[in-house]
Amino acid sequence: MSTEQNTIQAIVRSLDGKWVHVEVEQGGCGRCHEKGGCGGQHLTQMFCSGPKTYRVENTIGADVGDRVKIAVAVGSVSRTANLAYILPLTATIAGAALGATLGSDLSAMVGAGIGLGAAFLYVIARSHRNTGNLTERPHIISRS
């Protein structure tokens, strides 16, 4: 697992206990077209046109209005997207195909449901296992 990180500037917009809501000043790390870039800017532009705000743990005691530097491990966005989208889709299709070998549409639907359920449980277990891992989620590294 790589420890290299991409960083981005943000402004703290609100406090929420040990968390802060930050507004990102640009739509990604700026490395979309470079090797190691995740293309996340293109995804965020596709789905939301307003300011990008995120909830991150306030590990440095930042206050509203502070400019902060947010870091995220290189590749973590693509790994998370694969885990959340590609794995369940693949498991659903594999389950349906396996169920279809039993000969009926009902068995294919049951197989798809089992595949999706197994993938869902795996994603939940994996996300709980990485909950305390700062390298796998965006986090504040400094005031800027």
VMD Tcl script that draws the C-alpha trace (Angstrom):
set ca {
  {0.00 0.00 0.00}
  {1.46 3.35 -1.06}
  {1.96 6.16 1.43}
  {2.19 8.84 -1.30}
  {-0.56 11.43 -0.93}
  {-2.33 13.98 -3.09}
  {-3.19 17.26 -1.40}
  {-5.80 19.92 -2.01}
  {-6.65 23.27 -0.44}
  {-9.97 23.76 1.36}
  {-11.74 26.20 3.65}
  {-13.44 25.12 6.88}
  {-17.12 26.09 6.58}
  {-18.58 24.58 9.78}
  {-17.75 22.56 12.88}
  {-19.55 19.37 13.88}
  {-18.04 17.95 17.07}
  {-14.72 16.36 16.17}
  {-15.54 16.81 12.46}
  {-15.44 19.81 10.14}
  {-17.17 20.50 6.86}
  {-14.67 21.81 4.34}
  {-15.27 23.39 0.95}
  {-12.74 22.37 -1.65}
  {-11.35 25.27 -3.65}
  {-10.73 23.23 -6.78}
  {-12.35 20.09 -8.13}
  {-9.64 17.58 -7.28}
  {-5.93 17.22 -6.74}
  {-5.08 18.61 -10.19}
  {-3.40 15.37 -11.30}
  {-6.26 14.05 -13.43}
  {-4.16 13.67 -16.56}
  {-0.94 12.60 -14.83}
  {0.15 9.09 -14.04}
  {-1.30 8.24 -10.61}
  {-4.16 10.70 -11.00}
  {-7.56 9.22 -10.28}
  {-9.77 11.31 -12.56}
  {-11.90 12.26 -9.56}
  {-12.32 15.83 -10.81}
  {-14.18 14.55 -13.84}
  {-16.49 12.48 -11.64}
  {-17.31 15.38 -9.32}
  {-17.99 17.72 -12.24}
  {-20.34 15.15 -13.73}
  {-22.48 14.75 -10.61}
  {-22.43 18.13 -8.88}
  {-22.03 21.63 -10.18}
  {-21.97 23.59 -6.90}
  {-19.23 23.93 -4.31}
  {-17.77 20.61 -3.19}
  {-18.07 20.19 0.59}
  {-16.80 17.21 2.53}
  {-16.85 16.08 6.15}
  {-13.40 15.28 7.54}
  {-12.04 14.68 11.02}
  {-10.70 17.84 12.67}
  {-7.36 16.43 13.80}
  {-5.65 19.85 14.04}
  {-8.33 21.88 15.83}
  {-9.21 24.02 12.81}
  {-11.84 26.77 13.16}
  {-14.46 28.10 10.76}
  {-12.77 30.14 8.03}
  {-9.37 28.44 8.34}
  {-7.67 27.45 5.12}
  {-6.49 23.86 5.44}
  {-4.62 21.32 3.38}
  {-6.45 18.01 2.86}
  {-4.56 14.85 1.93}
  {-5.76 11.58 0.44}
  {-3.64 8.56 -0.49}
  {-2.86 8.17 -4.17}
  {-5.25 5.63 -5.66}
  {-7.66 5.54 -2.71}
  {-10.45 7.15 -4.75}
  {-10.21 4.55 -7.50}
  {-9.88 1.69 -4.96}
  {-12.99 2.91 -3.14}
  {-14.94 3.29 -6.39}
  {-13.97 -0.23 -7.45}
  {-14.98 -1.61 -4.07}
  {-18.30 0.23 -4.00}
  {-19.37 -0.24 -7.63}
  {-17.37 -2.81 -9.59}
  {-17.28 -5.55 -6.93}
  {-21.07 -5.60 -6.29}
  {-21.83 -5.48 -10.01}
  {-19.42 -8.32 -10.76}
  {-20.71 -10.42 -7.85}
  {-24.32 -9.86 -8.96}
  {-23.57 -10.94 -12.53}
  {-21.54 -13.95 -11.35}
  {-24.31 -14.97 -8.96}
  {-26.91 -14.67 -11.73}
  {-24.78 -16.71 -14.12}
  {-24.21 -19.39 -11.51}
  {-27.92 -19.46 -10.66}
  {-28.83 -19.66 -14.35}
  {-26.83 -22.87 -14.66}
  {-29.48 -24.44 -12.44}
  {-31.91 -23.84 -15.27}
  {-34.54 -21.27 -14.33}
  {-34.97 -17.51 -14.22}
  {-35.89 -17.73 -10.55}
  {-32.59 -19.44 -9.70}
  {-30.73 -16.75 -11.68}
  {-32.51 -14.02 -9.68}
  {-31.78 -15.79 -6.40}
  {-28.13 -16.22 -7.44}
  {-27.91 -12.51 -8.33}
  {-29.38 -11.59 -4.94}
  {-26.94 -13.85 -3.10}
  {-24.01 -12.42 -5.07}
  {-25.09 -8.85 -4.37}
  {-25.71 -9.60 -0.69}
  {-22.29 -11.25 -0.29}
  {-20.59 -8.28 -1.97}
  {-22.53 -5.86 0.23}
  {-21.47 -7.68 3.40}
  {-17.84 -7.72 2.22}
  {-17.90 -3.97 1.49}
  {-19.34 -3.27 4.96}
  {-16.74 -5.48 6.68}
  {-13.91 -3.90 4.70}
  {-15.07 -0.36 5.47}
  {-15.29 -1.13 9.21}
  {-11.80 -2.60 9.12}
  {-10.40 0.63 7.55}
  {-12.36 3.07 9.75}
  {-9.35 4.26 11.75}
  {-6.94 4.22 8.81}
  {-6.20 7.88 7.98}
  {-4.28 6.92 4.86}
  {-7.43 5.56 3.25}
  {-9.66 8.59 3.77}
  {-9.29 12.33 3.27}
  {-7.81 14.06 6.32}
  {-6.50 17.46 7.31}
  {-2.71 17.62 7.42}
  {-2.14 21.35 8.13}
  {-3.41 24.89 8.05}
  {-2.32 26.69 4.94}
}
mol new
graphics top color blue
foreach p $ca { graphics top sphere $p radius 0.5 }
foreach p [lrange $ca 0 end-1] q [lrange $ca 1 end] { graphics top cylinder $p $q radius 0.2 }
display resetview
